[in-house]
Amino acid sequence: MSDEGLPPPYLEGKNYGEPRICDSDFKGPVVNRNCTDVLCCMIFILFIIGYILLGLVAWVNGDPRRVAYPTDSQGHFCGQKDTPNENKTILFYFNLLSCTSPSVVLNLQCPTTQICVSKCPEKFLTYMEIQYMYRKDNSYLTYYSQFCKSAFVKPAKTLTQVLLDNDCPTAIFPSKPFLRRCFPDFSTKNGTLTVGNKTEFEDGSGRRRNAVELRAAANGINKALDARAIGMKVFEDYATTWYWILIGLTIAMFLSWMFVVLLRFTAGFLFWIFTFGVIGIIAYGIWNCYQEYNSLQEKPNSHLTIYHIGVQTDISMYFQLRQTWFILMIILCILEVFVILVLIFLRNRIRISIALLKEGSKAIGYIPTTLIYPVLTFIFLSICISYWAVIAVYLATSGVPVYKVITPKGQCIHENKTCDPQTFNTTEIAKACPGAQCNFAFYGGKSLYHQYITTFQIFNLFVFLWLINFVIALGQCALAGAFASYYWALKKPDDIPPYPLFTAFGRAIRYHTGSLAFGSLILAGIQMFRLILEYLDKRLKEAQNNISKFLKCCLRCCFWCLEKAVKFLNRNAYIMIAIYGKNFCRSAKDAFNLLMRNILKVAVMDRVTDFVLVLGKILVAGCIGVLAFLLFTERLPMIIEGPTSLNYYWVPLLTVIIGSYLIAHGFFSIYAMCIETIFICFLEDLERNDGSTERPYYMSQSLLKILKEPNVQTKKR
């Protein structure tokens, strides 16, 4: 066969298989199909059955209360109903100064006795003081005894005995409950750190300590307290603006739907609306940054740099610096120039994107049920995420309390060995390591099930990734089948089969579960390997050298590129599966060869069309973002009165912007799949048909004209 008689796509690449030009009977997605990749389907079903069984076993052995309730040194829950600790909901640390590592405190493995109490201490007291004070006022003794293991009539034991027996704390100081744990009540007075309005206090062992030492021992805890303050302010902002946020997201949904409808009639016009809208929004951001930069020139301390003020929990402090607004202005200027340059260099190819958008708009107009499908995908994904999270919690809380030997200074050969708190004081360990304690560490066990908890967690994560990718693959295949039915209908919409989306979804489930599971398995394996790399990076961060860091970055980059490439190939393979009903490997090979034979058209369509859709998403999010910014910063008082006295206006603002973008992404992702399916069908159409009466083209006249294919005649419809 000579090259002269073949369509142009064949001339673009001879090494990727010959085009199919002789099948004149092909008239759309194959109806009579067979099940594909049956072995993978069976493996997938077995994994799901195992996943369900794992959930049942975890549900029987796990106890989520272990996450909800703090646990004392004896492994008892604080605040659990029908227990002696029912009214004692807060965990109290005897000697917080021994907790030199904040992460140890938060993980309930601080080397000090921990008990459940009903409230945190509110005053300074030491065990030495109450030995004398209780004779004058018995209320001191009553107050202090509630922070001991058991109440007592009088402090008969000496301080040395108390320290050895761990019956009571040597001292208490003002604290506040956070995360159901008593943490120091830090505050700042005239620039000086204090605890309960004191800079120094007695630690109960004859030494005077200052608030800075306590802060150093609980540095991470204080950060958590700062986070609590921020969290309360954020919660207040959400409570004030929640209905405005809902209104903004509703408007974003309406705008996305309106753009989808209008794209059918005015794709070119709306493209330029998208383009100039994005350019205008970025320009407004540049102008606003410049105005803020100028307004701060006369204010004191605005000349300071971000480096000077360091890391601050109050984000608004950064917006009081000129440097912040100057950096934002530069970033927006670079983004503006980039958008303009992209438009200039792609101006001759924009018409192709507009033609594909119009064709996609027609397809969605004829099959409007496709706009609802993202809701079904969201429901499936929510079920998978919820099931994974529940199993992870139940697995993490499986087992019985495990106790470990801990010492304040960590200088004991028996450190981290398991122990029994009931008999610990009579063992050789207590004698060999003075001051050692047998405290609760975590939940576990020695049974076969408990030994494989980590393996079950890995299995849980892997199947979760597999299911997530399968749900996405199912949606792509179903949508591709529906849009392919539209393209291969010679007389539109008369020849479009009834209920194309439902039919395509049923075909994908009935015949191609194995193929979809195969593609999802490959992607899940890559993602799992990336997660393992991230985990190893965090665990071995301190032991890394420059060479290992370089190799780690190379692996990250390679696997990121591999994941993107596999996603692209899988998506096109699912389109071929929806059309021809072949197995995954055959479909992936056919899709790859087809794209390689038309590599120039692929380069144009893929990037330019994605750019158009991204502009639409940015425009929707940007419009809502600008309105929300003007509303939350009280710059529309003459039009509408928005919420006042917000702590952080950027909290609801970011919520609205991100939510609007996700809503727009849900609508425009349908367009992306539609356009890619039509493009694949278009390439198949060019290879199968020649525009004659016997083999007419199925593409529209406008699409054929835009793509400038020579020597073709399209049958008018």
C-alpha positions as CSV (number, residue, x, y, z in Angstrom):
1,M,0.0,0.0,0.0
2,S,1.5,3.4,-1.0
3,D,1.5,6.5,1.1
4,E,-0.4,8.6,-1.5
5,G,-3.7,6.9,-0.9
6,L,-3.7,7.2,2.8
7,P,-5.2,10.0,4.9
8,P,-2.8,12.7,6.4
9,P,-2.7,11.1,9.9
10,Y,-0.8,8.1,8.5
11,L,1.9,10.4,7.1
12,E,2.6,11.9,10.5
13,G,4.1,8.7,11.9
14,K,4.6,5.4,10.1
15,N,6.1,3.6,13.1
16,Y,2.9,3.4,15.2
17,G,0.7,0.9,13.3
18,E,-1.4,1.4,10.2
19,P,-4.7,3.2,10.5
20,R,-7.9,1.2,10.2
21,I,-9.5,2.5,6.9
22,C,-11.3,-0.6,5.6
23,D,-14.0,-1.1,8.4
24,S,-16.9,0.6,6.7
25,D,-19.5,-1.1,8.9
26,F,-18.3,0.7,12.1
27,K,-21.1,3.0,13.3
28,G,-20.4,3.8,16.9
29,P,-19.6,2.0,20.2
30,V,-19.7,-1.8,19.8
31,V,-22.9,-3.3,21.2
32,N,-22.1,-7.0,21.2
33,R,-19.2,-7.3,23.7
34,N,-17.4,-9.9,25.8
35,C,-16.0,-9.6,29.3
36,T,-12.5,-8.3,29.3
37,D,-9.6,-8.9,31.7
38,V,-11.5,-11.5,33.7
39,L,-8.6,-12.5,35.8
40,C,-8.0,-9.0,37.0
41,C,-11.7,-8.7,37.7
42,M,-11.6,-11.8,39.9
43,I,-8.6,-10.5,41.7
44,F,-10.3,-7.1,42.2
45,I,-13.4,-8.8,43.6
46,L,-11.3,-10.9,46.0
47,F,-9.6,-7.8,47.2
48,I,-12.9,-6.2,47.9
49,I,-14.1,-9.2,49.8
50,G,-10.9,-9.2,51.8
51,Y,-11.4,-5.5,52.4
52,I,-14.9,-6.1,53.8
53,L,-13.6,-8.9,56.0
54,L,-10.8,-6.7,57.3
55,G,-13.4,-4.0,58.2
56,L,-15.4,-6.6,60.2
57,V,-12.4,-7.9,62.0
58,A,-11.2,-4.3,62.8
59,W,-14.7,-3.4,64.0
60,V,-14.7,-6.4,66.4
61,N,-11.2,-5.7,67.8
62,G,-11.0,-1.9,67.6
63,D,-12.4,0.7,70.0
64,P,-12.6,4.3,68.7
65,R,-13.1,5.6,72.3
66,R,-9.3,5.2,72.6
67,V,-9.0,8.1,70.2
68,A,-11.8,10.2,71.7
69,Y,-10.8,9.8,75.4
70,P,-7.3,10.4,76.9
71,T,-5.8,7.5,78.7
72,D,-4.0,7.6,82.1
73,S,-0.9,5.7,83.1
74,Q,-3.0,2.6,84.0
75,G,-4.7,2.5,80.6
76,H,-8.0,3.7,81.8
77,F,-10.2,6.2,79.8
78,C,-10.8,9.6,81.2
79,G,-14.5,10.6,81.1
80,Q,-15.8,7.2,80.0
81,K,-19.3,6.5,81.2
82,D,-20.1,3.9,83.8
83,T,-16.4,3.9,85.1
84,P,-14.8,5.5,88.1
85,N,-13.4,8.1,85.8
86,E,-16.8,9.1,84.4
87,N,-16.6,12.7,85.9
88,K,-12.8,12.9,85.4
89,T,-12.6,14.0,81.8
90,I,-9.1,15.7,81.8
91,L,-5.7,14.1,81.8
92,F,-3.2,15.6,84.4
93,Y,0.6,15.2,84.2
94,F,2.4,15.0,87.6
95,N,5.7,16.5,86.5
96,L,5.4,18.3,83.2
97,L,9.0,19.6,83.4
98,S,10.2,16.0,82.8
99,C,8.5,16.1,79.4
100,T,11.5,17.5,77.5
101,S,10.0,16.5,74.1
102,P,6.7,18.1,73.2
103,S,5.9,15.3,70.8
104,V,6.3,12.8,73.6
105,V,3.6,14.7,75.6
106,L,1.1,14.7,72.8
107,N,1.7,11.0,72.2
108,L,0.9,10.2,75.8
109,Q,4.4,8.8,76.5
110,C,5.8,11.5,78.8
111,P,8.0,10.0,81.5
112,T,5.7,11.0,84.4
113,T,2.6,9.7,86.0
114,Q,-0.7,10.7,84.4
115,I,-4.1,10.6,86.1
116,C,-7.6,11.6,85.2
117,V,-9.0,14.7,87.0
118,S,-12.2,16.6,86.9
119,K,-10.5,20.0,86.5
120,C,-7.1,21.5,86.1
121,P,-5.2,23.2,88.9
122,E,-5.9,26.9,89.3
123,K,-3.2,27.9,91.8
124,F,0.4,27.3,92.9
125,L,0.9,24.7,95.6
126,T,3.6,22.3,96.6
127,Y,3.4,19.1,98.6
128,M,5.8,20.6,101.1
129,E,3.5,23.6,101.6
130,I,0.3,21.6,102.3
131,Q,2.2,19.6,105.0
132,Y,2.0,22.8,107.1
133,M,-1.0,24.6,105.6
134,Y,-3.6,21.9,106.1
135,R,-3.3,22.3,109.9
136,K,-4.7,25.8,109.6
137,D,-7.1,25.2,106.7
138,N,-8.1,21.7,105.7
139,S,-9.4,23.0,102.3
140,Y,-5.9,23.1,101.0
141,L,-5.5,19.4,101.6
142,T,-8.8,18.7,100.0
143,Y,-7.9,20.7,97.0
144,Y,-4.5,19.2,96.6
145,S,-5.6,15.6,97.1
146,Q,-7.8,15.7,94.0
147,F,-4.6,15.7,91.9
148,C,-3.2,12.6,93.6
149,K,-3.8,8.9,92.8
150,S,-6.1,8.6,95.8
151,A,-7.5,11.0,98.4
152,F,-5.8,11.0,101.9
153,V,-6.6,12.4,105.3
154,K,-3.3,14.0,105.9
155,P,0.0,14.2,104.1
156,A,1.8,11.6,106.2
157,K,4.5,10.7,103.6
158,T,7.7,12.5,103.3
159,L,8.6,14.2,100.0
160,T,11.1,11.4,99.3
161,Q,8.4,8.7,99.7
162,V,6.0,10.7,97.5
163,L,8.6,10.8,94.7
164,L,9.3,7.1,95.0
165,D,5.7,6.0,95.2
166,N,4.4,8.5,92.6
167,D,1.3,9.0,94.8
168,C,1.1,12.8,94.3
169,P,2.7,15.5,92.2
170,T,5.4,17.5,94.0
171,A,3.9,20.7,92.8
172,I,0.9,22.0,90.9
173,F,0.6,25.3,88.9
174,P,-2.2,27.1,87.1
175,S,-3.3,25.2,84.0
176,K,-6.0,25.1,81.4
177,P,-7.6,22.1,79.6
178,F,-6.8,21.7,75.9
179,L,-7.5,18.5,74.0
180,R,-8.7,17.1,77.3
181,R,-5.2,17.6,78.9
182,C,-4.0,20.1,81.5
183,F,-1.5,22.4,79.9
184,P,0.3,25.4,81.6
185,D,-1.6,28.7,81.5
186,F,1.0,30.7,79.8
187,S,0.5,34.5,79.3
188,T,2.7,37.5,78.5
189,K,2.9,40.4,80.9
190,N,4.8,43.5,79.8
191,G,6.7,41.4,77.4
192,T,7.7,38.8,80.0
193,L,6.4,35.2,79.9
194,T,4.4,34.2,83.0
195,V,2.5,31.2,84.3
196,G,-0.5,32.3,86.4
197,N,0.9,35.8,86.5
198,K,4.2,34.6,88.0
199,T,7.5,34.5,86.4
200,E,9.0,32.1,89.0
201,F,7.6,29.3,91.1
202,E,8.6,26.4,93.4
203,D,8.8,23.0,91.7
204,G,8.2,21.1,95.0
205,S,11.7,19.7,95.2
206,G,13.3,22.8,96.7
207,R,14.2,24.4,93.4
208,R,12.8,27.6,91.9
209,R,11.9,27.4,88.3
210,N,10.8,30.1,85.9
211,A,8.2,30.2,83.2
212,V,10.8,30.0,80.5
213,E,11.9,26.6,81.6
214,L,8.4,25.3,81.7
215,R,7.8,26.8,78.3
216,A,10.9,25.0,77.0
217,A,9.6,21.7,78.3
218,A,6.2,22.2,76.7
219,N,7.1,24.3,73.7
220,G,5.0,22.2,71.4
221,I,2.1,22.4,73.8
222,N,2.2,26.2,73.8
223,K,2.1,26.2,70.0
224,A,-1.0,24.1,70.3
225,L,-2.4,26.7,72.6
226,D,-1.7,29.4,70.1
227,A,-3.3,27.2,67.5
228,R,-6.3,26.9,69.8
229,A,-6.6,30.7,69.9
230,I,-6.4,30.9,66.2
231,G,-8.9,28.0,65.8
232,M,-11.4,29.8,68.0
233,K,-11.1,33.0,65.9
234,V,-11.5,31.0,62.7
235,F,-14.5,29.3,64.2
236,E,-16.0,32.7,65.0
237,D,-15.4,33.9,61.5
238,Y,-17.1,30.8,60.0
239,A,-20.0,31.3,62.4
240,T,-20.4,34.9,61.2
241,T,-20.0,34.3,57.5
242,W,-21.4,30.8,56.9
243,Y,-24.5,31.9,55.0
244,W,-22.4,34.3,52.9
245,I,-20.1,31.4,52.0
246,L,-23.1,29.3,51.0
247,I,-24.4,32.2,48.9
248,G,-21.0,32.5,47.2
249,L,-20.8,28.8,46.4
250,T,-24.4,28.8,45.1
251,I,-23.5,31.7,42.8
252,A,-20.4,29.8,41.7
253,M,-22.6,26.8,40.8
254,F,-24.9,29.0,38.8
255,L,-22.0,30.7,37.0
256,S,-20.5,27.4,36.1
257,W,-23.8,26.0,34.8
258,M,-24.4,29.3,32.9
259,F,-21.0,29.1,31.2
260,V,-21.6,25.4,30.3
261,V,-24.9,26.4,28.6
262,L,-23.5,29.4,26.9
263,L,-20.5,27.6,25.5
264,R,-22.8,25.7,23.2
265,F,-23.8,28.9,21.5
266,T,-20.9,31.4,22.1
267,A,-17.8,29.4,22.7
268,G,-15.6,31.9,20.9
269,F,-17.1,34.9,22.6
270,L,-17.0,33.2,26.0
271,F,-13.3,32.2,25.4
272,W,-12.4,35.9,25.1
273,I,-14.6,36.7,28.1
274,F,-12.6,34.1,30.0
275,T,-9.3,35.5,28.7
276,F,-9.9,39.1,29.3
277,G,-11.8,38.3,32.6
278,V,-8.7,36.6,34.0
279,I,-6.4,39.3,32.7
280,G,-8.7,41.9,34.3
281,I,-8.9,40.1,37.7
282,I,-5.1,39.8,37.8
283,A,-4.8,43.5,36.9
284,Y,-7.1,44.4,39.7
285,G,-5.0,42.3,42.1
286,I,-1.9,44.2,40.9
287,W,-3.6,47.6,41.4
288,N,-4.9,46.6,44.8
289,C,-1.4,45.5,45.9
290,Y,0.0,48.8,44.7
291,Q,-2.6,50.7,46.6
292,E,-1.9,48.8,49.8
293,Y,1.8,49.2,49.3
294,N,1.4,53.0,49.0
295,S,-0.9,53.3,51.9
296,L,1.6,51.6,54.2
297,Q,4.4,54.1,53.4
298,E,3.5,56.5,56.2
299,K,2.8,53.8,58.9
300,P,5.5,52.9,61.4
301,N,7.3,49.6,61.2
302,S,5.9,48.9,57.8
303,H,9.4,49.0,56.4
304,L,10.3,45.8,58.3
305,T,10.8,42.6,56.3
306,I,9.3,39.2,56.7
307,Y,12.7,38.0,57.9
308,H,12.7,40.5,60.7
309,I,9.4,39.5,62.2
310,G,9.9,35.8,61.7
311,V,7.2,33.1,61.9
312,Q,4.0,34.6,63.4
313,T,0.8,32.8,64.2
314,D,-1.2,36.0,63.5
315,I,-1.2,36.1,59.7
316,S,-2.5,39.6,59.6
317,M,0.9,40.9,60.8
318,Y,2.4,40.0,57.4
319,F,-0.2,42.2,55.6
320,Q,1.0,45.2,57.6
321,L,4.4,45.1,55.9
322,R,5.1,46.8,52.6
323,Q,7.3,43.9,51.5
324,T,4.4,41.5,51.6
325,W,2.3,43.6,49.2
326,F,5.4,44.2,47.0
327,I,6.0,40.5,46.7
328,L,2.4,39.8,45.8
329,M,2.4,42.6,43.2
330,I,5.5,41.1,41.5
331,I,4.0,37.6,41.5
332,L,0.8,38.9,39.9
333,C,2.8,40.9,37.3
334,I,4.7,37.8,36.3
335,L,1.5,35.8,36.1
336,E,-0.1,38.6,34.0
337,V,2.8,38.6,31.5
338,F,2.8,34.8,31.3
339,V,-1.0,34.7,30.4
340,I,-0.6,37.4,27.7
341,L,2.5,35.7,26.2
342,V,0.6,32.4,26.0
343,L,-2.3,34.0,24.3
344,I,0.0,35.7,21.7
345,F,1.9,32.5,20.8
346,L,-1.2,30.3,20.6
347,R,-3.5,32.8,18.8
348,N,-3.5,30.8,15.6
349,R,-4.5,27.6,17.4
350,I,-7.2,29.0,19.6
351,R,-9.7,28.5,16.8
352,I,-9.2,24.7,17.1
353,S,-10.0,24.8,20.8
354,I,-13.1,26.9,20.2
355,A,-14.3,24.3,17.6
356,L,-13.8,21.5,20.0
357,L,-15.6,23.5,22.8
358,K,-18.6,24.0,20.5
359,E,-18.7,20.4,19.6
360,G,-18.4,19.4,23.2
361,S,-21.2,21.9,24.1
362,K,-23.5,20.3,21.5
363,A,-22.7,16.8,23.0
364,I,-23.5,17.9,26.5
365,G,-26.6,19.7,25.3
366,Y,-27.9,16.5,23.8
367,I,-26.9,14.4,26.8
368,P,-27.6,16.8,29.8
369,T,-27.5,13.9,32.3
370,T,-23.7,14.0,32.1
371,L,-23.7,17.2,34.1
372,I,-25.2,15.2,37.1
373,Y,-22.6,12.4,36.9
374,P,-20.0,14.2,39.1
375,V,-22.5,14.0,42.0
376,L,-22.5,10.2,41.6
377,T,-18.7,10.2,41.5
378,F,-18.6,12.4,44.6
379,I,-20.9,10.0,46.5
380,F,-18.7,6.9,45.5
381,L,-15.5,8.7,46.5
382,S,-17.1,9.8,49.8
383,I,-18.0,6.2,50.6
384,C,-14.5,5.0,49.9
385,I,-12.8,7.7,51.9
386,S,-15.2,7.2,54.9
387,Y,-14.7,3.4,54.9
388,W,-10.9,3.8,54.7
389,A,-10.9,6.3,57.6
390,V,-13.1,4.2,59.8
391,I,-11.0,1.0,59.2
392,A,-7.8,3.0,59.9
393,V,-9.2,4.2,63.2
394,Y,-10.4,0.8,64.3
395,L,-7.1,-0.8,63.3
396,A,-5.1,1.8,65.2
397,T,-7.2,1.2,68.3
398,S,-7.1,-2.6,68.2
399,G,-5.6,-4.5,71.1
400,V,-5.1,-4.3,74.8
401,P,-3.1,-1.7,76.8
402,V,0.6,-2.1,76.5
403,Y,2.8,-0.7,79.2
404,K,6.5,0.3,78.8
405,V,9.3,1.1,81.2
406,I,10.2,4.8,81.1
407,T,12.6,6.9,83.1
408,P,12.8,10.7,83.4
409,K,16.4,10.9,82.0
410,G,16.2,7.8,79.7
411,Q,19.3,6.3,81.3
412,C,18.2,2.7,82.0
413,I,19.0,-0.5,80.2
414,H,15.4,-1.6,80.6
415,E,14.0,1.5,78.8
416,N,11.0,0.7,76.5
417,K,10.6,-2.9,77.8
418,T,7.1,-4.1,78.4
419,C,6.0,-4.3,82.0
420,D,3.0,-5.0,84.3
421,P,2.0,-2.0,86.4
422,Q,0.5,-4.2,89.1
423,T,3.8,-5.9,89.9
424,F,6.3,-3.4,88.6
425,N,7.4,-2.1,92.0
426,T,8.4,-5.6,93.1
427,T,10.5,-6.4,90.1
428,E,14.2,-6.1,89.6
429,I,13.7,-3.3,87.0
430,A,12.4,-0.9,89.7
431,K,15.4,-1.6,91.8
432,A,17.9,-1.4,88.9
433,C,16.5,1.8,87.6
434,P,15.4,4.2,90.4
435,G,12.7,6.5,89.3
436,A,11.6,4.2,86.5
437,Q,7.8,3.9,85.9
438,C,5.6,1.4,84.2
439,N,3.2,3.6,82.2
440,F,0.7,3.0,79.4
441,A,2.3,3.4,76.0
442,F,-0.1,2.2,73.3
443,Y,-2.7,-0.4,72.3
444,G,-1.4,-3.7,70.9
445,G,-1.1,-7.4,71.6
446,K,0.8,-10.6,70.9
447,S,-1.8,-12.4,68.9
448,L,-1.4,-13.1,65.2
449,Y,-3.9,-10.3,64.4
450,H,-2.1,-7.7,66.4
451,Q,1.3,-8.7,65.0
452,Y,0.0,-7.8,61.5
453,I,-1.7,-4.5,62.3
454,T,0.9,-2.6,60.3
455,T,0.4,-4.9,57.3
456,F,-3.4,-4.5,57.5
457,Q,-2.9,-0.7,57.5
458,I,-0.8,-0.9,54.4
459,F,-3.5,-3.2,52.8
460,N,-6.2,-0.7,53.8
461,L,-4.3,2.1,52.2
462,F,-3.5,0.2,49.0
463,V,-7.1,-1.0,48.4
464,F,-8.3,2.5,49.2
465,L,-6.1,3.9,46.4
466,W,-7.2,1.1,44.1
467,L,-10.9,1.9,44.7
468,I,-10.5,5.6,44.4
469,N,-8.8,5.2,41.0
470,F,-11.4,2.6,40.0
471,V,-14.3,5.0,40.7
472,I,-12.6,7.7,38.6
473,A,-11.9,5.2,35.8
474,L,-15.5,4.1,35.9
475,G,-16.7,7.7,35.5
476,Q,-14.3,8.4,32.6
477,C,-15.3,5.2,30.8
478,A,-19.1,5.9,31.2
479,L,-18.8,9.5,30.1
480,A,-16.6,8.4,27.1
481,G,-19.2,5.9,26.0
482,A,-22.0,8.5,26.2
483,F,-20.1,11.1,24.2
484,A,-18.9,8.5,21.7
485,S,-22.5,7.6,21.1
486,Y,-23.1,11.2,20.3
487,Y,-20.2,11.5,17.9
488,W,-20.9,8.3,15.9
489,A,-24.6,9.3,15.4
490,L,-24.8,10.2,11.7
491,K,-28.0,12.3,12.1
492,K,-27.8,14.1,15.4
493,P,-29.8,13.9,17.6
494,D,-32.1,11.4,15.9
495,D,-29.5,8.6,15.8
496,I,-28.3,9.1,19.4
497,P,-29.4,5.9,21.3
498,P,-31.7,6.4,24.2
499,Y,-30.2,6.9,27.7
500,P,-26.6,6.9,26.4
501,L,-25.0,7.6,29.8
502,F,-27.0,4.9,31.6
503,T,-26.2,2.4,28.8
504,A,-22.5,3.3,28.8
505,F,-22.3,3.0,32.6
506,G,-24.0,-0.5,32.4
507,R,-21.6,-1.7,29.7
508,A,-18.6,-0.5,31.7
509,I,-19.8,-2.4,34.9
510,R,-21.0,-5.5,33.1
511,Y,-18.2,-6.1,30.6
512,H,-15.1,-4.0,31.6
513,T,-14.8,-4.1,35.4
514,G,-11.6,-6.1,34.9
515,S,-10.1,-3.6,32.5
516,L,-10.9,-0.6,34.6
517,A,-9.5,-2.5,37.7
518,F,-6.3,-3.3,35.7
519,G,-5.7,0.4,34.8
520,S,-6.6,1.5,38.3
521,L,-4.2,-1.2,39.8
522,I,-1.2,0.2,37.8
523,L,-2.0,3.8,39.0
524,A,-2.5,2.7,42.6
525,G,0.8,0.9,42.6
526,I,2.6,4.0,41.5
527,Q,0.8,6.2,44.0
528,M,1.6,3.6,46.8
529,F,5.3,3.7,45.9
530,R,5.3,7.5,46.1
531,L,3.7,7.4,49.5
532,I,6.3,4.9,50.7
533,L,9.0,7.2,49.5
534,E,7.5,10.1,51.4
535,Y,7.2,8.0,54.5
536,L,10.8,6.9,54.3
537,D,11.9,10.5,53.7
538,K,10.2,11.6,56.9
539,R,11.6,8.7,59.0
540,L,15.2,9.0,57.7
541,K,15.3,12.7,57.4
542,E,18.1,13.1,60.0
543,A,20.3,10.5,58.5
544,Q,20.2,11.8,54.9
545,N,23.3,13.2,53.1
546,N,23.4,15.3,50.0
547,I,23.6,12.3,47.6
548,S,20.6,10.6,49.2
549,K,18.6,13.9,49.0
550,F,19.5,14.2,45.4
551,L,18.4,10.7,44.6
552,K,15.2,11.2,46.6
553,C,14.4,14.3,44.5
554,C,15.1,12.4,41.3
555,L,12.8,9.6,42.3
556,R,10.1,12.0,43.3
557,C,10.3,13.7,39.9
558,C,10.4,10.5,38.0
559,F,7.4,9.0,39.7
560,W,5.4,12.2,39.5
561,C,6.0,12.2,35.7
562,L,5.2,8.5,35.5
563,E,1.9,9.0,37.3
564,K,0.9,11.9,35.0
565,A,1.8,9.8,31.9
566,V,-0.1,6.8,33.2
567,K,-3.1,8.9,34.0
568,F,-3.1,10.3,30.4
569,L,-2.7,6.9,28.8
570,N,-5.3,5.3,31.0
571,R,-7.8,8.0,30.2
572,N,-7.4,7.4,26.5
573,A,-7.4,3.7,27.0
574,Y,-10.8,3.9,28.8
575,I,-12.1,5.9,25.8
576,M,-11.0,3.1,23.4
577,I,-12.6,0.5,25.8
578,A,-15.9,2.5,25.8
579,I,-15.9,2.5,21.9
580,Y,-14.5,-0.9,20.9
581,G,-14.9,-3.1,24.1
582,K,-11.3,-4.5,23.9
583,N,-9.2,-5.4,26.9
584,F,-7.0,-2.8,28.7
585,C,-3.7,-3.6,27.1
586,R,-5.1,-3.7,23.6
587,S,-7.0,-0.5,24.1
588,A,-4.0,1.3,25.6
589,K,-1.8,0.2,22.7
590,D,-4.4,1.3,20.1
591,A,-4.9,4.7,21.9
592,F,-1.1,5.2,22.1
593,N,-0.6,4.4,18.4
594,L,-3.5,6.5,17.4
595,L,-2.1,9.5,19.3
596,M,1.4,9.0,18.0
597,R,0.2,8.9,14.5
598,N,-1.4,12.3,15.2
599,I,1.1,13.7,17.6
600,L,0.9,17.3,16.1
601,K,-2.9,17.5,16.6
602,V,-2.5,16.0,20.1
603,A,0.0,18.7,21.1
604,V,-2.4,21.4,20.0
605,M,-5.6,20.0,21.4
606,D,-4.4,18.7,24.8
607,R,-2.6,21.8,26.0
608,V,-4.7,24.6,24.4
609,T,-8.1,23.1,25.3
610,D,-6.9,22.5,28.9
611,F,-5.8,26.1,29.0
612,V,-9.2,27.3,27.9
613,L,-11.0,25.2,30.6
614,V,-8.5,26.4,33.3
615,L,-9.3,30.0,32.3
616,G,-13.0,29.2,32.8
617,K,-12.3,27.7,36.3
618,I,-10.1,30.7,37.3
619,L,-12.7,33.2,36.0
620,V,-15.5,31.6,38.1
621,A,-13.3,31.4,41.2
622,G,-11.9,34.9,40.5
623,C,-15.3,36.6,40.1
624,I,-16.6,35.0,43.3
625,G,-13.3,35.8,45.0
626,V,-13.4,39.5,44.1
627,L,-17.0,39.8,45.3
628,A,-16.2,38.0,48.5
629,F,-13.1,40.2,49.0
630,L,-15.1,43.4,48.6
631,L,-17.8,42.0,50.9
632,F,-15.6,40.7,53.7
633,T,-13.4,43.8,53.7
634,E,-16.6,46.0,54.0
635,R,-15.9,47.8,50.7
636,L,-19.5,47.6,49.5
637,P,-21.3,49.4,52.2
638,M,-23.5,51.4,49.8
639,I,-24.7,48.2,48.0
640,I,-24.8,45.5,50.6
641,E,-23.8,45.3,54.2
642,G,-21.5,42.3,54.7
643,P,-20.2,40.8,58.0
644,T,-18.4,43.1,60.3
645,S,-15.5,42.7,62.8
646,L,-14.0,39.6,61.3
647,N,-10.8,38.3,62.9
648,Y,-9.3,37.0,59.7
649,Y,-11.2,38.0,56.6
650,W,-9.0,35.7,54.4
651,V,-10.5,32.6,56.1
652,P,-14.0,32.8,54.6
653,L,-12.4,34.4,51.5
654,L,-10.2,31.4,50.8
655,T,-13.0,29.1,51.6
656,V,-15.2,30.7,49.0
657,I,-12.4,30.8,46.4
658,I,-11.4,27.2,46.8
659,G,-15.0,26.0,47.0
660,S,-15.9,27.9,43.8
661,Y,-12.9,26.5,42.0
662,L,-13.8,22.9,43.0
663,I,-17.4,23.5,41.9
664,A,-16.2,24.9,38.5
665,H,-13.8,22.0,38.2
666,G,-16.6,19.5,38.6
667,F,-18.5,21.1,35.7
668,F,-15.6,21.7,33.4
669,S,-14.1,18.2,34.0
670,I,-17.1,16.9,32.1
671,Y,-16.1,19.2,29.2
672,A,-12.5,18.0,29.4
673,M,-13.6,14.3,29.1
674,C,-16.1,15.2,26.3
675,I,-13.5,17.1,24.2
676,E,-10.9,14.3,24.6
677,T,-13.5,11.7,23.6
678,I,-14.6,13.7,20.6
679,F,-11.0,14.2,19.6
680,I,-10.2,10.5,19.7
681,C,-13.4,9.7,17.8
682,F,-12.4,12.4,15.3
683,L,-9.0,10.8,14.7
684,E,-10.7,7.4,14.3
685,D,-13.2,9.0,11.9
686,L,-10.4,10.4,9.7
687,E,-8.7,7.0,9.5
688,R,-11.8,4.9,8.9
689,N,-13.7,7.2,6.5
690,D,-12.8,9.3,3.5
691,G,-15.8,11.6,3.2
692,S,-17.4,9.7,0.3
693,T,-21.0,8.6,0.1
694,E,-20.0,5.1,1.0
695,R,-17.9,6.2,4.0
696,P,-19.0,9.7,5.1
697,Y,-17.3,11.5,7.9
698,Y,-19.3,11.7,11.2
699,M,-17.7,15.0,12.3
700,S,-19.5,18.3,11.9
701,Q,-18.8,20.5,8.9
702,S,-17.5,23.3,11.2
703,L,-15.0,21.0,12.9
704,L,-13.7,19.6,9.6
705,K,-13.3,23.1,8.2
706,I,-11.4,24.4,11.2
707,L,-9.0,21.5,11.2
708,K,-8.4,22.2,7.4
709,E,-8.3,18.6,6.2
710,P,-7.7,18.6,2.4
711,N,-9.7,16.7,-0.2
712,V,-12.7,15.8,2.0
713,Q,-16.4,16.0,1.5
714,T,-18.7,15.8,4.4
715,K,-22.2,14.6,4.1
716,K,-24.6,17.5,5.1
717,R,-27.0,16.9,7.9
